[in-house]
Amino acid sequence: MNHEAIYAIYPQVVTIDDTAGVFDANGNKVTIDLAAVNAWVDPNAYKYKREREYPPLTDLADALYHQSKGDETKLTAYLAKCEAVKQKYPKE
């Protein structure tokens, strides 16, 4: 069961047990539409994907150091890598 989807679609749900079911604050069973749960897309999924592929911040620190010495090359390359990740995983 996609717990995150259930909590997003059914705000009254406070407990999810993969075996027993889905329940509200009073312990009442909540009937869910499994098709809707399975179709739900996490609106923040792009953030997690970007996070895994962004270049490390140590590369940014190095690029900023070189920029302070008049060399923009590394900073330009770093920003290009970030932009490529943003294009690969756009906000949905």
Secondary structure, DSSP 8 states (H G I E B T S, - for coil): --HHHHHHH-TTEEEEETTTEEEETTS-B----HHHHHH---TTHHHHHHHHHS--HHHHHHHHHHHHTT--HHHHHHHHHHHHHHHHS---
